[in-house]
C-alpha cells in the first residue's frame, strides 16, 4: 500500500506528523526553560545546549558549535557573547589558526551544566512517563532516520 492511499496522511494539523513533532519539541523546550527560570537560573535553553555540547567536547570552534546546534553564525555569536559576559565560557585563540577561537567552559560553566542536567533530566522523566524504553529507542531511531532522509533536501 502506498503512503498516498493511507488515511495516515490526513491533511488536518492534528494528524500532521511534522506539526506534532514540532509542537512536542516546543512544549519540551518551554517546559525546560520554565523549569530553569523557576529554579532561579538566568540561562536560556539555547545556552544550556551549548553548555552540553562543550561539556561533551570542550574546545570547539564557534563554527563547529553553530553547525552542531543548527544555529546560524549571528545567533551563535550573540549567545556566546552573553555566555562569555556571564563567565560561563571563555574564548581562546586556536594555536594552529590565529583567525579562529576555540570555546571552553569556565569553572562556573561546568558547575552550572551539572545543576542544569538535573533539571533537564526531571523534564525528560516527566515527558516520557509511561513510555517504555523500547518505544523511546524506536522513536529515537525513527526520528534520526527521518532527519537523515531530509539531509539532501
N, C-alpha and C positions, 0 to 999 in steps of 0.2 A: 504494500500500500504506500503510495507516495504521500509526502507531507501535505501537499496541496489538498488532498481529499480528506485529511483528518480534521475532525471537529476541534482538535487541539489548537489549530491556528485561527481561532475566533478573533475578530477584529477589536473586541472590547478591551479596554485597558486592563481590566481585572484579569484577563486571560493572556495578556501580552507579557511574555517572559522577560523581555528587556525592561519593561516598566516594573515588573515585580522585583527583579534583581536590583534595579536602581533604587526603588522605594525601600527595599530591605537594607541596602547598603547605607542609604541616607539615615534611616532610623537607627542603625548601629552607630553611625558617625555622630549623630546628635545625642544619643544616649551616652556615649563615651565623653563627648565634650561637656555635657551637663554634669556628669559624674566628676570629671576632673575639676570643674569650676566649684561644684558643691564641696569638694574636699579642700578648697582654698588655693589651688594651684593656678597660676597665671600662664598657662601653656595651652596652645591650641592642639587639636588632633593632628594637624599637619606637622607641627613641631614635634609631637610625640612620634610620628612616623619617621622623622629624620633622626631623632634620638635612637630609635630602634635600629635603623639602618647602620648608624655609626657604632652602636653597641656591638653589632654583629661584624662590622667591617670598618673599624676606626681608620681614619686617614684617607677617606675617599675624596676625590676632587669634586668641585661644585658641579661640573658637567655630569659626572657619574651619579651624583645624588639626584640631579634633575632627571636623568634617564630612569633610574631605579624607582623614583617616586612618581614618575609620569607627570612632572611639573615643568612648565616652560622656564627658561633662564631668568626672565624678570621676576617671576614668582619665587623661585628658589633663592634668588639673591635677596629679595625682601625678607623672606623667612629667616635666612641665615643671618642677615643684619640684625634682626630682632633677637635671635638666639645668642649672637655674639655680645650684643649690648647687655643681655641678661646673664652673661657669663656661663652659658650652657655649652658653648663651643668655642674653639679658637681656630684661627686660620694660620697656617704656616706655609711659607714658600716651599715648593717642590724643589728638591736638590737637583733633579735632572732637567727641570723646565722652569726657569725663573718667571715665566708668564703665568704659571699655574699655581694655585694654592690648594693645599690639602686641608681637610676639615677634621678636627679631632674633638672628642668630648673632653670637657673640663671635669674636675672632680665633682663640681656641682651638677653637671650634666649627667654624670654616671649615677650619682645619688638619686637625682630626680627620675631618671629612667627606671631605677629599681622600684621607686614608690608608685610610678605610673603603671608599671607592669601588673601590680596587684589590682589596680582599678580596672585595667583593660581585661584582666582575667575574670574579674567579677562580672563584667558586662557580657563577656563571651559565655560564661556559665549560665547567665540568665537567658541569653539569646538562644542557646542550644539546649535548653531544658526540655527533656522528653525526646530528644533526638538521639538515636543510637550512634555509637562510634562508627559502625559500618556505613550508616547513612551519611555521616559527615565526610567520611573518606570518599564515598561515591560522589557526593556533591562537590568536593574539592577537585576530584578527578574530572568531572563533567565541566565545571567552570573553567578549569585550566585548558581543557580540550577546546571549548568554545572560544576562549581567548586566543589560543594558538591558531584556530581556524580564521580568525579575523586579523591576524598579523599582516597579511598581504593585501588587505582591503584598503 
